[in-house]
Amino acid sequence: MSQLKVTQKKSAIGGKQNQRDTLRSLGLKRIGDSVVKEDRPEVRGMVTTVAHLVTVEEVD
């Protein structure tokens, strides 16, 4: 199964609470943090919620 590398590029300060919670659920704590997650619908939904704060790359 393919994987997604999610990297936080912008701060969550001033954002909505659900966006801050989503970043934390993804495992991102600060700008520059990266995590590799399975490409699943749940993760895609979380990435969509914070798309303006993160960049996403597909990793094999």
Sequence and secondary structure as in RCSB ss.txt:
>XXXX:A:sequence
MSQLKVTQKKSAIGGKQNQRDTLRSLGLKRIGDSVVKEDRPEVRGMVTTVAHLVTVEEVD
>XXXX:A:secstr
  EEEEEE S  TTS HHHHHHHHHHT  STT EEEEE  HHHHHHHHHTTTTEEEEEE 
